[in-house]
């Protein structure tokens, strides 16, 4: 299974992104647990999950920054200096 394209992640809502972040963090935990207990797993899945997690967190943080900047702009327009 290949990595999801970043364009596909952009179409998700903030709530869906948060759910995906939790799901991916749980997946990383279970993979690390399998590694520690020497169970069979595919090592590349850890790297893949970490990359997906980073993409999701980056997307969510940029959306939050944009929202904060928009709110500041609206406040500055309403209250002249």
C-alpha positions in Angstrom: 0.0 0.0 0.0 1.4 3.3 -1.0 1.4 6.6 1.0 -1.7 8.8 0.5 -1.2 11.8 -1.6 -1.0 15.1 0.3 -3.8 16.4 -1.9 -6.1 13.7 -0.6 -5.4 14.8 3.0 -6.2 18.4 2.2 -9.8 17.4 1.5 -10.3 16.2 5.0 -12.0 18.3 7.7 -10.2 19.3 10.9 -12.2 16.8 12.8 -11.3 14.0 10.4 -7.6 15.0 10.5 -7.7 14.8 14.4 -9.2 11.3 14.2 -6.6 10.2 11.7 -3.8 11.6 13.9 -5.1 9.5 16.9 -5.5 6.4 14.7 -1.9 6.8 13.3 -0.4 7.4 16.8 -2.1 4.2 18.0 -0.8 2.4 14.9 2.8 3.6 15.7 2.4 2.5 19.3 1.3 -1.0 18.3 4.1 -1.4 15.8 6.7 -0.3 18.3 5.2 -2.7 20.8 5.4 -5.5 18.3 9.1 -4.6 17.7 9.9 -4.6 21.4 8.2 -8.0 21.9 9.8 -9.4 18.8 6.6 -10.2 17.1 6.5 -10.3 13.3 5.8 -7.0 11.6 7.0 -5.1 8.6 9.6 -2.5 9.6 8.8 -0.1 6.8 5.3 0.4 8.3 6.8 2.4 11.2 8.4 4.8 8.8 5.3 5.1 6.7 3.1 5.8 9.7 5.5 8.4 11.1 5.5 10.2 7.7 1.7 10.2 7.5 1.5 11.5 11.1 3.9 14.3 10.2 1.8 15.3 7.2 -1.4 15.3 9.2 0.1 17.4 12.0 1.6 19.8 9.5 -1.7 20.2 7.7 -3.6 20.8 11.0 -1.1 23.3 12.3 -1.1 25.3 9.1 -4.9 25.4 9.1 -4.9 26.6 12.7 -2.3 29.3 11.9 -4.4 30.5 8.9 -7.5 30.7 11.1 -5.7 32.7 13.8 -4.3 35.1 11.1 -7.8 35.6 9.6 -9.2 36.3 13.1 -6.5 38.9 13.7 -7.2 40.5 10.4 -10.9 40.8 11.1 -10.2 42.3 14.6 -7.8 44.8 13.1 -10.3 45.8 10.5 -13.0 46.3 13.2 -10.9 48.2 15.6 -8.8 50.9 13.8 -5.5 51.8 15.4 
